Amino acid sequence: MNKNDAESNRAKASLLISRILVYIFLAFITVLCLFSFYLLIINSTRSNGELQAGFTVVPSTHFISNLKNAWTDASIDIPRGMLNSFIIATISALLTTYFSALTAYGIHAYNFRFKKACFTFILAIMVIPTQVSAVGFVQLVNKYHLTNNYLPLIIPSVAAPVVFFYMKQYMESTLPLEVVEAARMDGSGEFSTFNKIVLPMIKPALAVQMIFSFVASWNNYFVPSLILTKAEYKTVPIMIAQLRSADYSKFDMGKVYMFILLAILPVMIVYIFLSKYIIKGVTAGSVKG
């Protein structure tokens, strides 16, 4: 074996060791992230007495009874809360994704005088926290008698600077303007071009942002808690927050864990079944052609 072969073998061994260490580290991080979810599922299968007895990683046999107790609880109507959250999150995700893509298309495909100023203004809005405008927003909602109404939670979602920015960057990497010009020369209208040509080309980005928007709206607690006061309009995060005031010494902890599991179940399902779209969309949008 000559010197070059020895050096090549050492390099391969070093690369193999590095890969093994990386995989071990990633496996450790994965277990660390998923352990809390696993523990939540385990606790949702245990009775209140078993939970009081101490910690275990072995599932019990009370999953169905906890599910029945949580689903039929009189104080917290979790089915109604999930329906409310689903309606708000679904409509918000659709509006956010479509109009953010439309805005990004307008900035990307058109040249006009204040194009850079508009882009900068939209980006500046990204750094303004929601809490800053919350007081004025609640006053506006009260003025127009829109409390206990889904509209104040859905309509403002049309303006989403973060989604717009992602769509703009994605279009720059995957949407050549020559395609738009060709459609115009063929007599296609602007909205027809956007709906029939642009949207299919940016489908991965639409899927990614629709998922993220749905999850963000589903988990939103701050604004809905200021607007929704009647029980029949409350969303899942508000109902779960009500558990803070419960007397845990007299409360069924198995039912509490089942409440929390039901609250995050739609989000878990979205990530499990649509994770390939997230990876594909983020990867494609991160490389500029």
Solvent accessible surface area in square Angstrom, and as a share of the most:
residue,aa,sasa,rsa
1,M,179,0.80
2,N,89,0.45
3,K,151,0.64
4,N,108,0.55
5,D,66,0.34
6,A,27,0.21
7,E,80,0.36
8,S,50,0.32
9,N,69,0.35
10,R,149,0.54
11,A,62,0.48
12,K,135,0.57
13,A,49,0.38
14,S,64,0.41
15,L,97,0.48
16,L,105,0.52
17,I,103,0.52
18,S,53,0.34
19,R,132,0.48
20,I,83,0.42
21,L,109,0.54
22,V,79,0.46
23,Y,142,0.54
24,I,105,0.53
25,F,122,0.51
26,L,94,0.47
27,A,56,0.44
28,F,119,0.50
29,I,62,0.32
30,T,68,0.39
31,V,98,0.57
32,L,110,0.55
33,C,76,0.46
34,L,102,0.51
35,F,88,0.36
36,S,70,0.45
37,F,83,0.34
38,Y,94,0.36
39,L,45,0.22
40,L,21,0.10
41,I,69,0.35
42,I,5,0.03
43,N,12,0.06
44,S,0,0.00
45,T,13,0.07
46,R,14,0.05
47,S,28,0.18
48,N,52,0.26
49,G,51,0.49
50,E,60,0.27
51,L,29,0.15
52,Q,119,0.53
53,A,90,0.70
54,G,36,0.35
55,F,137,0.57
56,T,40,0.23
57,V,70,0.40
58,V,98,0.56
59,P,78,0.49
60,S,32,0.20
61,T,126,0.73
62,H,61,0.27
63,F,73,0.30
64,I,127,0.65
65,S,50,0.32
66,N,5,0.02
67,L,54,0.27
68,K,139,0.59
69,N,63,0.32
70,A,0,0.00
71,W,115,0.40
72,T,94,0.55
73,D,24,0.13
74,A,109,0.85
75,S,91,0.59
76,I,11,0.06
77,D,72,0.37
78,I,0,0.00
79,P,37,0.23
80,R,85,0.31
81,G,0,0.00
82,M,34,0.15
83,L,85,0.42
84,N,0,0.00
85,S,3,0.02
86,F,110,0.46
87,I,59,0.30
88,I,9,0.04
89,A,0,0.00
90,T,41,0.24
91,I,69,0.35
92,S,4,0.03
93,A,2,0.02
94,L,90,0.45
95,L,53,0.26
96,T,7,0.04
97,T,2,0.01
98,Y,69,0.26
99,F,76,0.32
100,S,3,0.02
101,A,0,0.00
102,L,42,0.21
103,T,60,0.35
104,A,0,0.00
105,Y,7,0.02
106,G,20,0.20
107,I,11,0.06
108,H,25,0.11
109,A,13,0.10
110,Y,76,0.29
111,N,140,0.72
112,F,92,0.38
113,R,214,0.78
114,F,123,0.51
115,K,47,0.20
116,K,172,0.73
117,A,57,0.44
118,C,50,0.30
119,F,47,0.20
120,T,86,0.50
121,F,133,0.55
122,I,31,0.16
123,L,49,0.25
124,A,50,0.39
125,I,66,0.33
126,M,71,0.32
127,V,120,0.69
128,I,95,0.48
129,P,73,0.46
130,T,76,0.44
131,Q,110,0.49
132,V,105,0.60
133,S,63,0.41
134,A,8,0.06
135,V,106,0.61
136,G,43,0.41
137,F,52,0.22
138,V,33,0.19
139,Q,117,0.52
140,L,95,0.47
141,V,4,0.03
142,N,73,0.38
143,K,145,0.61
144,Y,127,0.48
145,H,160,0.71
146,L,56,0.28
147,T,54,0.32
148,N,25,0.13
149,N,49,0.25
150,Y,40,0.15
151,L,86,0.43
152,P,9,0.06
153,L,20,0.10
154,I,13,0.07
155,I,104,0.53
156,P,63,0.40
157,S,26,0.17
158,V,52,0.30
159,A,82,0.63
160,A,22,0.17
161,P,25,0.16
162,V,94,0.54
163,V,14,0.08
164,F,5,0.02
165,F,73,0.30
166,Y,44,0.17
167,M,1,0.00
168,K,18,0.07
169,Q,72,0.32
170,Y,6,0.02
171,M,0,0.00
172,E,57,0.26
173,S,19,0.13
174,T,43,0.25
175,L,4,0.02
176,P,63,0.40
177,L,75,0.37
178,E,126,0.56
179,V,48,0.28
180,V,1,0.01
181,E,84,0.38
182,A,51,0.40
183,A,7,0.05
184,R,68,0.25
185,M,166,0.74
186,D,125,0.65
187,G,65,0.63
188,S,33,0.21
189,G,42,0.40
190,E,68,0.30
191,F,134,0.56
192,S,42,0.27
193,T,0,0.00
194,F,1,0.00
195,N,62,0.32
196,K,153,0.65
197,I,53,0.27
198,V,0,0.00
199,L,32,0.16
200,P,71,0.44
201,M,70,0.31
202,I,0,0.00
203,K,126,0.54
204,P,23,0.15
205,A,0,0.00
206,L,25,0.13
207,A,25,0.19
208,V,0,0.00
209,Q,12,0.05
210,M,69,0.31
211,I,9,0.05
212,F,75,0.31
213,S,15,0.10
214,F,24,0.10
215,V,17,0.09
216,A,66,0.51
217,S,28,0.18
218,W,6,0.02
219,N,82,0.42
220,N,53,0.27
221,Y,90,0.34
222,F,73,0.31
223,V,23,0.13
224,P,6,0.04
225,S,37,0.24
226,L,73,0.36
227,I,1,0.00
228,L,3,0.02
229,T,91,0.53
230,K,107,0.45
231,A,71,0.55
232,E,83,0.37
233,Y,67,0.25
234,K,36,0.15
235,T,7,0.04
236,V,2,0.01
237,P,23,0.15
238,I,13,0.06
239,M,7,0.03
240,I,37,0.19
241,A,19,0.15
242,Q,64,0.28
243,L,8,0.04
244,R,191,0.70
245,S,103,0.67
246,A,26,0.20
247,D,77,0.40
248,Y,92,0.35
249,S,99,0.64
250,K,175,0.74
251,F,42,0.17
252,D,44,0.23
253,M,36,0.16
254,G,0,0.00
255,K,32,0.13
256,V,8,0.05
257,Y,56,0.21
258,M,1,0.00
259,F,0,0.00
260,I,57,0.29
261,L,12,0.06
262,L,12,0.06
263,A,11,0.08
264,I,43,0.22
265,L,65,0.32
266,P,25,0.16
267,V,18,0.10
268,M,41,0.18
269,I,79,0.40
270,V,25,0.14
271,Y,86,0.33
272,I,117,0.59
273,F,142,0.59
274,L,62,0.31
275,S,45,0.29
276,K,131,0.56
277,Y,80,0.30
278,I,23,0.12
279,I,117,0.60
280,K,125,0.53
281,G,0,0.00
282,V,67,0.39
283,T,79,0.46
284,A,36,0.28
285,G,15,0.15
286,S,83,0.53
287,V,99,0.57
288,K,144,0.61
289,G,98,0.95
